[in-house]
Amino acid sequence: RNWNAKIESSSRPMKFCARLLPISPRRSSAADR
């Protein structure tokens, strides 16, 4: 459950998911919005 704490600290779970998935950085920006 360490990754959970990292996501909370980052305050951006979507970005973390994008990093895990082969999603482009541009798509991540759109999802973040």
ZITADA-V563548 format. One line per field, one symbol per residue. ss: DSSP state (H for helix, E for strand, - for the rest). phi: phi as a letter, one per 30 degrees, with the letter a starting at -180 (. if undefined). psi: psi as a letter, one per 40 degrees, with the letter a starting at -180 (. if undefined). Layout:
ss: ???
phi: ???
psi: ???
//
This chain:
ss: -HHHHHHHHH--HHHHHHHH----HHHHHHHH-
phi: .dedddddddhbddddddddcdcdddddddded
psi: edddddddddfgddddddddifiidddddddd.
//
